[in-house]
Every structure is written in C-alpha cells, then in structure tokens.
Amino acid sequence: MVMFHVERFLKLFLLKGFFVFFVCLMFTSCITPRHTVEINDYILLLDGKELLGHEKGLTAFVFENNQKKMPFQQFLMAKYNLGPTEELNYYVNVENIRFKVFLYTNDELNKYFDTSQFMVSNFETEVNRVGSSANFLAVSVINDNNEDCLAEGSLFQSIAVKYLKDLKYEYYNY
C-alpha cells in the first residue's frame, strides 16, 4: 500500500512540474527577444539631420563614444580651432575637396535615430566618465554642392568615410 501512495505522489509531482514548465514556456514564447546591434567600428544610418533642399535627411556616420576621453565636441573645437558653440559644424578640405561636417548633439541623435537598438560595448560607470555621457556619436558630411557625401552611391562616400574613420581613430588615441 505504501507503493501506491509513492506512485500517486510521483504522478502528481510530474504532472505539476509539466504544468509549471508549460506555463513558463507560454510566457517566455510571448516575449519577443530584443535585437541589439553592436557597432564594432561604425555604422551608416539614413534619414538623419534635415537640410534645406533635401527630401530625405542626411546619412550619419555613427560610432561608439569613448567616455573616458574628453567630449568629442571639445576635441573637434581644439583640433580645428573652433569657437564655443552649441551646434558644431565646420569645413575641412580632404583630398582637395571641401566638406562641411555636422556633429549631432545627443538630443539630435536621439531625435533622428533609435539608439536603444545598439549595444554599448564599452560602458563606463559615472566615476570613470571624463567626457560626455552619450553612448554614441554621429556625424554627417556634405560637400559644396550640398550633396550628402555619406549616402549610398555618392562619389564622395569612400573619401568621407575614410576621413571620419581617421578622425575617430585620432579621437580615441588623443
């Protein structure tokens, strides 16, 4: 008779265990996993800052901020002898081509792009931050003809991307 109670207890235990497993499976299958993208070097995102004469927003060169360094805006102001300003844009000559570079503020970056889909790989605590608390930085580039130089199919895309990659590398090693 004792065996009968043990078998019944095991059957009830297995049935309850299966029921709990089934309920957990149902709840977890209803939650969609969040897809995050890691930006190893940079990423080009469409529909950024809007410029007069453009139907779509500019393409942006987005990369992860190094929060242990001085703010990127301050780095650019020192490198190009720019005065203090809220909106940072400047002209630069690269391979005898004149470009105008636009740095996005953190508010603009969040306005035009959903940065929550990107994974922060170098997260710093508040104590270790020297520069900006922004996780990502974005830059757009146009030429004297007001063309988006980072857009797909632009004749200037490779030159602009190389310039921005070199600028990012210089900032990381400053």
N, C-alpha and C positions, 0 to 999 in steps of 0.2 A: 503494500500500500504506500509506502514511503516513496517508491519509484514513481508512482502515479503523480504525486504532487510535484516532484522534481521535473518530470517531463512537462507537466502543465505550466510550471513556472518558467521553464526554458522557452516553451512555445510562446507564452505571453511576453516574455522578455524580448525574443526575436521579433515578434510582431510589433511591439512598441518601438524597438530600435529601427525597424524598417520604416515605420510611420514617421519617426523623427527625421531619418535620413531623407525620406521622400519630401517632407515639408521643407527641409533645408535646401534640397535640390531645386524645389519650385521657386523659393525666394531668390536664390542666387542666380537662377536662369533668367529671372525677370530683370535683374540689374545688368545693364549693358556695361561692358568694360570701357573705361575712358582711354581713348587713343591719344598717346602723347608722342611727340616727335622730339628727338634730341638733335640739336643743332651742333654738329661737330665743328664745322668751320664757319659757314654762313648759309643763309637761305634767301632766295629772292621771292618776295611776296608782291602780288599785284594789288592794284587799287589803293594806293597809299594817299599821300598828300595830293590835294587837288590844285591844279594850276589853271589859270585863265587860258583858254584856247585848247584845252584838252578835254575830250569826252570822258575819259577814264582817269582815275588817279594814277600817280606815278608809281613805278615799281620801286620797291625798297630793298636794300641790302640789310638784312637783319642778322645780328650776331650776339653772342652772349657777352654781357658786361663783366669786366673784371672788377669786382667790388673792393679789392684790396688796393687798387690803384686810384689815383686822383680821378675826379669826374672827367668823362670823355670830353665834355664841353670845355672844361678848363684846359685840357691837353691841347685841343684844337686852337683855343684862343692863344695859348703860349706858342704853339708851333707856327701859326700864321699871323702872329701879332695883331689879333683882332681885339677890338674893344669889348667891354662887357655889354651883353645884350641878352634878352630873353629868347628871341628866335635866332638861332645861329645858322647863317648861310654865308658862304664865301666862294670866291672864284679861285681856281687853280689851273695852271697850264700843265698838261700831261701830253707828252709826245707832240708838242706844238698845237694842241687842241685846247681851247679854253672851255672849262667846265664850271658849272655852278653847282655846288654841293649843299644840300639841305640836311641838317641834323634834326631828327624828330625829338620833340620833348617827350617825356614819359606819358603825359596826357594825350598827346597826338598819337603815340604808338598804341595806346590802349583804345583810342577812338577808332583808328583805322584797322587794327588787327586784333584778333583774339589770341593774346599771348599765353592764355591758360592752357592752350593745346601743346605748348612747348615745355620740354623738361629742362629744369635747371640742373646742370651737372656740377657746377662749382658754387654751391650755396654757402654763403658766409653768415656767421652769426653777427648780431648787431655790434658786438665788441670789436670784431675783426674788420668791419667795414671802414674804409678810409674815404672812399668816393661815394658815388651815387648809390642809392638802394635799388635802383632799377635793375631788373634781371636781364633785360635785353636792350640793345641799342639798334637804331635804324637810321639809314642814310639813303637819300635819293640824289640822283645826278641828272642834270640836263646840260645841253650844250647851248651855244649862242643862238641857235635856231629854235630854241625852246623844245627840243626833242628829248624824249625820255631815253637816256643812254643805257639804262639797265633793262629796258623792255626786250622781250624775245624778238629776235630778228633785227635789232638795232646794229648798225655797223660799228657803233662805239662800245658795245656791251663788253667785249673782252678787255678793252683798254680801261674802261671804268671799273670793272670788277678787279682787275689786277691792281689798279691804284688803291681801291678800297681794302683789298686783302693786305697790301703792303702797309697801309695806314693802320689797320687793325693790329698787324704784327708789331709795328713800331709802338703803338699804344700799350700793348701787352708787355713789351720789353723796355718801356720808358722808366 
